[in-house]
Amino acid sequence: MKQPHNPTDDKPMVDNRPQIDVPTATETMNAETATGPGLSYWQLVRRRFLRNRYGVVGLIGCLLIVITAVFSGFIAPYDGETKDRTAIYSPPQMPKVFAPEGGLTRPYVLGYAEEMDPNTFEIKFVPDPEVRHNLALFVKGDPWTFLGLEFETHLVGTTDGGFVHLLGTDSLGRDVFSRMVEGTRVTLLMGFLVMAASCFIGTIVGVSSGYFGGVFDMLVQRIVEFVRSFPDLPLYLALVAILPRRADPITVFILFASILVLLRWADLSRELRGKVISLRSMDYVRSAVAVGASDQRIIGRHIVPNTSSHIIVWATYQLPEVILLESFLSFLGVGVQAPMVSWGTMLNQVRDFQSFAAAPWLMAPVGMIVISVLAFNAFGDGLRDAMDPYSND
């Protein structure tokens, strides 16, 4: 039987399904170019790191601190042991650019005059308009050496050869700013030495233990557990206490760094052992074993490169920890010894409340410690995120 004609049948069909945009060939090529096909792993790490503002700021801070340490003799106005006998516990001198009579002038600082409070009989420092020192860049001063060469030019100083104490002076009249800049070199040197030695020992022990396994792995892990079983702080104090106090300061510095290394390599070795155990079962490692590659080649060409990202990130976090530890032990008087200057030895002068109340500017190295720790931690965070370029932001 013939069905009746329905007028709606003549209307075009409407597709209500969601439309999917198919990219054109040009769009696909542009997308591939944006993602950077063919880039190496380290190129991807660099690209991802540069997009991390927090990490870039940390890197800039780290570079500035390292530059300060390398060129400390040029940046510091005076040698760390230079004494100004006329300024004991002198407050910081703030640079001024406005002349007393009004208007702008070249930067200068005012000296201080001592006055006694008639009620408390306490000595106070008040600005003395009669003592004025004009500031200038690239002035001659105390000699300093760099790479065996001797120089006398400093970044900032006075035109008349007088003293300028931007952060005040200590109990012997030594410039706090100059000593803080000089201490940057010693503190960072300690941090880099301990970090590098710990990375070297921990990498060798951890990779060897995880790769060879067996009885060797069992013996090595028992040694690692023995080292990690000691409480850090009491052992540090006990070991540092036996250092010869009459020895040369450089000898004490090296022995102090060795003690720190002795107890800091174990954590990295344990972490690398676990990663190597998982890597040695990968196909490319088994293929290398099948073709007869030696253990040294497999470790050097396949195992260690694939653990380098973990080693680098661990090192960036280890450095601020060593800086804090060295500053703390030197503050207690059991770390770096005079005449070497570090941030911790400078803080050793304000262990009692009276010294802090009389000269709070002696706490200036605390600012450098905080800035350094924050900078290296920020750099480590950015580097940790960049080491996984294929993860989602």
C-alpha positions in Angstrom: 0.0 0.0 0.0 1.4 3.4 -1.0 2.3 5.6 2.0 1.1 9.2 2.0 3.6 11.9 1.1 5.0 13.8 4.1 6.1 17.4 3.3 8.8 17.4 5.9 10.6 14.7 4.0 11.6 17.3 1.4 13.6 19.4 4.0 17.3 18.9 4.1 18.7 16.8 6.9 20.4 18.8 9.8 23.4 17.2 11.5 23.2 18.1 15.2 26.4 16.2 16.1 29.3 18.2 17.5 31.7 19.4 14.8 35.3 18.5 15.1 37.8 20.9 13.6 40.4 19.0 11.6 43.6 21.0 11.4 45.0 21.8 8.1 48.5 20.8 7.0 49.8 24.3 7.6 48.4 24.3 11.2 49.9 20.9 11.8 53.3 22.0 10.6 53.2 25.1 12.8 52.2 23.1 15.8 55.0 20.7 15.3 57.4 23.6 14.9 56.1 25.2 18.1 56.7 22.0 20.1 60.2 21.7 18.7 60.5 18.2 17.2 64.0 17.0 17.0 65.2 19.0 20.0 67.5 17.2 22.4 66.6 16.6 26.0 68.8 19.4 27.3 67.4 21.8 24.7 63.9 21.0 26.0 65.0 21.4 29.5 66.5 24.9 28.7 63.3 26.0 26.9 61.1 24.8 29.8 63.3 26.4 32.4 63.3 29.8 30.7 59.5 29.8 30.9 59.7 29.4 34.7 60.0 33.0 36.0 60.6 31.8 39.6 63.5 29.6 38.5 65.0 32.3 36.2 64.9 34.8 39.1 66.6 32.3 41.3 69.3 31.7 38.6 69.9 35.4 38.3 70.3 35.6 42.1 72.7 32.7 42.1 74.8 34.3 39.4 75.0 37.6 41.3 76.1 35.7 44.5 78.8 33.8 42.6 80.0 36.9 40.9 80.2 38.6 44.3 82.3 35.7 45.6 84.7 35.6 42.7 85.3 39.4 42.6 85.0 40.0 46.3 88.3 41.9 46.4 87.0 44.4 43.8 83.5 44.8 45.3 84.6 45.2 48.9 85.9 48.7 49.7 88.6 47.5 52.1 90.4 44.3 53.1 88.5 42.3 55.7 91.2 42.9 58.3 91.6 46.7 57.7 90.7 48.5 60.9 89.4 52.0 61.4 90.5 52.9 65.0 88.3 56.0 65.1 85.1 54.1 64.4 84.4 51.3 66.8 80.8 49.9 66.6 80.1 52.8 64.2 76.5 52.7 62.7 76.0 52.4 58.9 76.6 55.4 56.8 73.8 56.0 54.4 74.8 57.6 51.0 73.1 61.0 50.4 72.6 62.9 47.2 70.9 66.1 48.5 73.2 68.9 49.7 72.5 70.5 53.1 71.9 73.8 51.3 69.5 72.2 48.9 69.7 70.7 45.4 71.3 67.5 44.1 75.0 66.8 44.5 77.4 63.9 44.0 76.9 61.0 46.5 78.5 61.5 49.8 78.4 60.2 53.4 78.6 62.0 56.7 80.9 61.0 59.5 79.8 60.4 63.1 80.6 62.2 66.3 80.3 60.5 69.7 78.0 62.0 72.3 77.3 60.7 75.8 73.7 60.6 77.1 73.7 62.6 80.4 71.0 60.3 81.8 72.2 56.8 80.9 75.9 57.7 80.2 75.6 55.7 77.0 77.8 56.6 74.0 75.7 57.5 71.0 76.7 58.3 67.4 75.3 61.4 65.8 76.0 62.6 62.2 78.7 65.2 62.0 78.1 67.7 59.1 81.7 68.8 59.4 83.0 65.4 58.3 81.9 64.7 54.8 83.3 62.1 52.4 82.4 62.2 48.7 81.9 58.8 47.0 83.3 57.7 43.7 83.6 54.6 41.6 86.7 52.7 40.7 89.0 54.2 43.4 92.3 52.9 44.7 92.5 51.2 48.0 93.8 48.1 49.7 95.6 45.6 47.4 93.8 42.4 46.4 94.7 39.4 44.3 92.9 37.6 41.5 94.4 34.6 39.7 97.8 35.5 41.1 97.6 39.1 39.9 97.5 42.1 42.3 95.1 45.0 41.9 94.3 48.1 43.9 91.1 49.3 42.2 87.9 48.9 44.1 84.3 49.4 43.0 83.4 52.2 45.4 85.3 54.4 47.8 85.9 58.0 48.8 87.7 60.6 46.8 89.8 61.8 49.8 90.9 58.3 51.0 88.7 58.4 54.1 86.7 55.5 55.4 83.1 54.8 54.4 81.2 52.1 56.3 78.0 51.3 54.4 77.0 48.6 57.0 78.9 50.0 60.0 81.9 48.5 61.8 82.4 45.8 64.4 84.2 45.8 67.8 87.6 46.2 66.1 86.6 48.9 63.7 86.5 46.5 60.7 84.1 47.3 57.9 81.1 45.0 58.0 80.2 45.3 54.3 83.8 44.4 53.2 83.9 41.4 55.6 80.4 40.2 54.4 81.5 40.4 50.8 84.7 38.6 51.6 82.8 36.0 53.6 80.7 35.2 50.5 83.8 33.7 48.9 84.6 31.4 51.9 81.0 30.3 52.5 80.3 29.5 48.8 83.6 27.7 48.5 82.7 25.5 51.4 79.3 24.9 49.9 80.6 24.0 46.4 83.4 21.8 47.8 81.1 19.8 50.0 78.4 19.5 47.3 80.9 18.4 44.6 82.6 15.8 46.8 79.3 14.5 48.1 78.0 14.2 44.5 81.1 12.4 43.4 81.2 9.9 46.2 77.4 9.3 46.3 77.2 8.8 42.5 80.0 6.2 42.4 78.7 4.3 45.4 75.1 4.5 44.4 75.5 3.6 40.8 77.9 0.7 41.5 75.7 -0.7 44.2 72.6 -0.6 42.1 74.2 -1.9 38.9 76.2 -4.8 40.3 73.9 -5.9 43.1 74.5 -9.1 44.9 76.9 -9.3 47.8 78.5 -6.1 46.8 75.2 -4.3 47.1 74.5 -5.8 50.5 77.8 -4.7 51.9 77.6 -1.2 50.5 74.0 -0.7 51.8 75.0 -1.8 55.3 77.8 0.9 55.2 75.3 3.4 54.0 72.8 2.5 56.7 75.6 2.7 59.3 76.5 6.3 58.2 72.9 7.4 58.1 72.1 6.0 61.5 74.1 8.7 63.3 72.3 11.9 64.4 73.7 14.7 62.3 74.1 17.6 64.7 75.7 15.8 67.7 78.1 14.0 65.4 79.0 17.2 63.6 79.8 18.9 66.9 81.8 15.9 68.2 83.9 15.6 65.0 84.5 19.3 64.7 85.5 19.5 68.4 88.5 17.3 67.8 89.9 19.5 65.0 93.3 20.9 65.9 92.7 24.5 66.9 96.4 25.5 66.5 96.5 24.2 62.9 96.6 26.4 59.9 93.2 27.9 59.1 93.3 26.4 55.6 93.9 23.0 57.2 91.0 23.4 59.5 88.9 24.5 56.6 89.7 21.4 54.6 89.1 19.1 57.6 85.8 20.8 58.3 84.7 20.3 54.7 85.8 16.6 54.9 83.6 16.1 58.0 80.6 17.5 56.2 81.2 15.3 53.2 81.6 12.3 55.4 77.9 12.4 56.4 76.2 13.8 53.3 77.0 11.4 50.5 74.9 8.6 51.8 71.5 10.1 51.0 72.4 10.5 47.3 73.8 7.0 47.0 70.7 5.5 48.4 68.5 7.5 46.0 70.7 6.6 42.9 70.7 2.9 43.9 67.0 2.7 43.5 67.0 4.5 40.2 69.8 2.3 38.8 68.0 -0.9 39.8 65.1 0.2 37.6 67.3 1.4 34.8 69.3 -1.8 34.5 66.2 -3.7 33.5 65.4 -1.4 30.6 65.6 -2.7 27.0 68.5 -0.5 25.9 70.7 -1.7 28.8 69.8 -5.3 28.1 70.6 -4.7 24.5 74.0 -3.3 25.4 74.7 -6.3 27.6 73.6 -8.7 24.8 76.1 -7.2 22.3 78.9 -7.6 24.7 79.4 -4.0 26.0 81.6 -3.7 29.0 80.3 -2.7 32.4 82.2 0.6 32.3 80.7 1.5 28.9 77.2 0.6 30.0 77.5 2.7 33.2 79.2 5.6 31.5 77.1 5.7 28.4 73.6 4.5 29.6 73.3 4.5 33.4 74.9 7.7 34.6 73.5 10.0 31.8 70.0 8.9 32.7 70.5 9.7 36.3 72.2 13.1 35.6 69.0 15.0 36.0 68.5 13.6 39.5 72.1 14.4 40.5 71.9 18.0 39.3 68.6 18.7 41.1 70.0 17.1 44.3 73.1 19.3 44.1 71.1 22.5 43.8 69.2 21.6 47.0 72.4 20.4 48.8 74.2 23.7 48.3 71.9 25.9 50.5 71.8 23.2 53.1 75.6 23.2 53.4 75.5 27.0 53.5 73.1 26.9 56.5 75.1 24.2 58.2 78.4 26.0 57.8 77.0 29.2 59.0 75.4 27.5 62.1 78.5 25.7 63.1 80.8 28.7 62.5 78.3 30.8 64.6 78.9 28.3 67.4 82.6 28.8 67.0 83.4 25.2 65.8 83.6 25.8 62.1 85.7 28.2 60.0 88.4 29.8 62.1 89.9 33.3 62.0 91.5 34.9 60.2 89.3 33.3 57.5 85.9 35.2 57.3 82.6 33.5 56.6 79.0 34.6 57.3 79.0 32.3 60.3 82.1 33.7 61.9 80.7 37.2 61.5 77.6 36.2 63.4 79.7 34.7 66.1 80.3 38.3 67.3 76.7 38.8 68.3 76.1 35.7 70.4 75.1 37.7 73.4 72.2 40.1 73.7 74.4 43.1 74.7 76.4 42.9 71.5 73.2 42.7 69.5 71.6 45.6 71.3 74.8 47.7 70.8 75.3 47.0 67.2 72.3 45.3 65.4 74.0 46.0 62.0 76.3 43.1 62.8 73.4 40.8 61.8 73.8 41.9 58.2 75.2 38.4 57.1 71.8 37.0 58.0 70.4 38.8 55.0 73.0 37.3 52.7 72.3 33.8 54.1 68.5 34.2 53.5 69.0 35.6 50.0 71.4 32.8 49.1 69.2 30.0 50.4 66.1 31.5 48.6 68.0 32.0 45.3 69.4 28.4 45.2 66.1 26.9 46.3 64.3 28.8 43.6 66.9 27.7 41.0 66.5 24.1 42.2 62.7 24.2 42.0 62.8 25.6 38.4 65.4 23.1 37.4 63.4 20.2 38.9 60.3 21.2 36.9 62.4 21.7 33.8 64.0 18.2 34.0 60.6 16.8 33.0 59.9 18.7 29.7 57.0 16.5 28.7 54.9 17.0 31.8 51.9 19.3 31.8 52.3 22.8 33.4 
